[in-house]
Amino acid sequence: QIHASQDAHCFEHIPKGRTEQIRTVVLDHSDAKGPCYARALAQNLWRGEEFYLQIDSHMRFVRSWDIKLLSMLASCKKHSDKPILTTYPADYEPPGRIPTSAK
């Protein structure tokens, strides 16, 4: 969801050469119906890609997160043909208050 006049600058810097990999649903903030509705809209953007990653705006990543996820996925494939990696993310902490153990 966006507030068009306040959030337009957030969409100015799509990486060059990656525009075909980015799909969006633009929903005015006044039409928002909560996170479950927003996630359902986002899930409808899937077009058969091998991998699908859905995150919340407050997610933070450790170094080499993508390699770590692919390693976890490979390990799971030993037990299932269609593994799913999922988690319940930690609460948001402002950048200056992130515990050292989480970096």
C-alpha positions in Angstrom: 0.0 0.0 0.0 1.2 3.5 -0.7 0.3 7.0 0.0 0.9 8.3 -3.5 2.1 11.8 -2.8 4.3 10.8 0.1 5.8 7.5 -1.2 6.4 8.1 -4.9 10.2 8.4 -4.2 10.3 4.8 -3.0 9.7 3.5 -6.5 12.2 5.7 -8.4 15.2 3.3 -8.0 14.4 0.0 -9.6 17.7 -1.7 -10.5 18.5 -1.5 -14.2 18.2 -4.8 -16.0 15.9 -6.2 -13.3 12.6 -4.5 -14.2 11.3 -7.8 -15.7 11.9 -9.5 -12.3 9.9 -6.9 -10.3 6.1 -6.9 -10.3 4.0 -4.7 -8.0 0.4 -4.2 -7.0 -0.3 -0.6 -6.2 -2.9 -0.1 -3.6 -3.8 3.2 -2.1 -3.4 3.1 1.7 -7.0 4.1 2.2 -8.0 0.9 0.4 -5.8 -1.4 2.6 -7.5 -4.4 4.2 -4.7 -5.7 6.3 -1.6 -7.8 5.9 -3.3 -11.1 5.0 -5.1 -9.4 2.1 -1.9 -7.7 0.9 0.0 -11.1 1.0 -2.7 -12.7 -1.0 -2.4 -10.0 -3.7 1.3 -10.5 -3.7 1.0 -14.3 -4.1 -1.0 -13.7 -7.2 2.1 -12.2 -8.8 3.8 -15.6 -9.0 4.4 -16.7 -12.6 5.9 -20.1 -12.2 9.4 -19.0 -11.1 11.6 -21.7 -9.5 11.9 -19.7 -6.3 9.4 -17.4 -4.5 10.4 -15.1 -1.6 7.9 -13.1 0.3 9.0 -10.8 3.0 7.7 -8.0 5.2 9.0 -4.4 4.9 10.8 -4.7 8.3 12.8 -7.9 7.4 16.6 -7.8 7.7 19.1 -10.1 6.1 22.3 -11.7 7.3 25.3 -11.8 4.9 25.0 -14.5 2.2 21.3 -15.0 3.1 20.6 -16.3 -0.4 23.3 -18.9 -0.2 22.1 -20.0 3.2 18.5 -20.3 2.1 19.5 -22.4 -1.0 21.6 -24.7 1.3 18.6 -25.1 3.6 16.3 -25.8 0.7 18.7 -28.4 -0.7 18.8 -30.1 2.7 15.0 -30.2 2.8 14.8 -31.7 -0.7 16.2 -34.9 0.8 12.9 -35.3 2.6 10.3 -33.7 0.3 9.8 -33.0 -3.4 8.2 -29.6 -2.6 9.9 -28.1 0.4 8.9 -24.8 1.9 11.1 -22.6 4.1 9.1 -20.4 6.4 9.6 -18.4 9.6 8.0 -15.9 11.8 10.2 -12.9 11.7 11.5 -11.1 14.8 10.0 -7.8 15.9 11.3 -4.7 14.2 14.1 -2.9 16.0 15.5 0.4 14.8 19.0 0.0 13.2 20.8 1.4 16.2 19.1 -1.1 18.6 19.7 -4.4 16.7 21.3 -6.9 19.1 24.8 -7.9 18.1 23.7 -11.6 17.9 21.2 -10.8 15.2 23.7 -9.1 12.9 
